[in-house]
Amino acid sequence: MSETLRYFNLSIPAPVRLQMMREAFANHAKRYPYCPEYLKPKSWRDIRGTTYKNLASYVGTLARGFNTIDGCKHDVAYTFCGPYFRREYYIDELPDSPIDHRGWYTNICGGNTARGIVAMLPRGRFLAGYEWSDNGERVYFLTVETDLRDAIRAADYYAEQFAESEREYQQRYNEAWEIASTIESNMKRLRECLALRNNPCFAKLRNEAREIIGRIRDMRKTLRMEYADIDL
């Protein structure tokens, strides 16, 4: 969960949340030594950066979930119904954007992409996310940014990380599919061997059948142990 959302998480006792914000204010200069003067918080109240009411109005009734990046879960909101926010842009189309590409490939053959997007919120705040061209999904990371260029860079990073994980999944899917196909081919040959094993002319097929059974067991174990997350 992002720090902004933790400050509004009502399952955390109010004194604890207050202490969290006070500690964040006390350590702000150490954590962000290059923060511009006009963005430095003047008190612990500024740490939140927004209000719970505004935060709720930002994400409305979007579906909620999380994305995992480098082993850490990030709270997100997502939709499959096109842009959710009134002012929402692809990061490569924004004026003076440092991004000069139209997304990261999500499949190993190229074509589908994850493309960074930024939603512009009231009072100079932003949400970063990405759009996946494969199914039109738009994902918004629920960390409220206060600098547009930071939001652009965050959106490109989120898109890149998702694209990389999706390519890795597709690679693993292809590997698992190859193993499953090999199992099926071996099963076909095994049935032939078993059908003929009692014929004196094909006695050697008994040994072949045992070898095939061993290979099938090994491949099934590989699928079960190394590709358990793949749904074939």
Long-range contacts (C-beta under 8 A, 24 or more apart in sequence): 1-73, 1-75, 2-74, 2-75, 2-141, 2-142, 2-143, 3-143, 4-48, 4-49, 4-50, 4-55, 4-142, 4-143, 4-144, 5-55, 5-75, 5-142, 7-47, 7-48, 8-48, 8-52, 8-55, 18-44, 21-45, 21-47, 21-48, 39-146, 39-147, 49-125, 49-144, 49-146, 50-123, 50-125, 50-144, 54-121, 54-122, 54-123, 55-144, 58-119, 58-121, 58-127, 58-144, 59-140, 59-142, 60-84, 62-140, 67-139, 67-141, 67-158, 67-162, 69-158, 69-161, 70-161, 74-141, 74-142, 74-143, 75-141, 75-142, 76-129, 76-139, 76-140, 76-141, 76-142, 77-139, 77-140, 77-142, 78-137, 78-138, 78-139, 78-140, 79-137, 79-138, 80-135, 80-136, 80-137, 80-138, 82-136, 82-138, 83-117, 83-138, 84-119, 84-138, 84-140, 85-119, 85-120, 85-121, 85-127, 87-119, 87-120, 88-117, 88-118, 88-119, 88-120, 89-117, 89-118, 89-120, 90-115, 90-116, 90-117, 90-131, 91-115, 91-116, 91-117, 91-118, 91-152, 91-155, 91-156, 92-116, 94-118, 94-148, 94-152, 97-152, 98-149, 98-152, 98-153, 99-152, 99-156, 103-130, 103-131, 103-133, 103-159, 103-163, 104-159, 104-160, 104-162, 104-163, 104-164, 105-163, 105-167, 106-132, 106-133, 106-134, 106-162, 106-163, 106-166, 106-167, 106-170, 107-134, 107-166, 107-167, 107-170, 108-167, 108-170, 108-171, 108-174, 113-163, 114-159, 114-160, 114-162, 114-163, 114-166, 115-159, 116-152, 116-155, 116-156, 116-158, 116-159, 117-155, 118-148, 118-151, 118-152, 118-155, 120-148, 126-151, 127-151, 128-152, 128-154, 128-155, 128-158, 129-155, 129-158, 130-155, 130-158, 130-159, 130-162, 132-162, 169-230, 172-227, 172-229, 172-230, 173-230, 173-232, 175-227, 176-223, 176-227, 176-230, 176-232, 177-232, 179-219, 179-222, 179-223, 179-227, 180-223, 180-232, 182-219, 183-216, 183-219, 183-220, 183-223, 186-212, 186-215, 186-216, 186-219, 187-216, 190-216
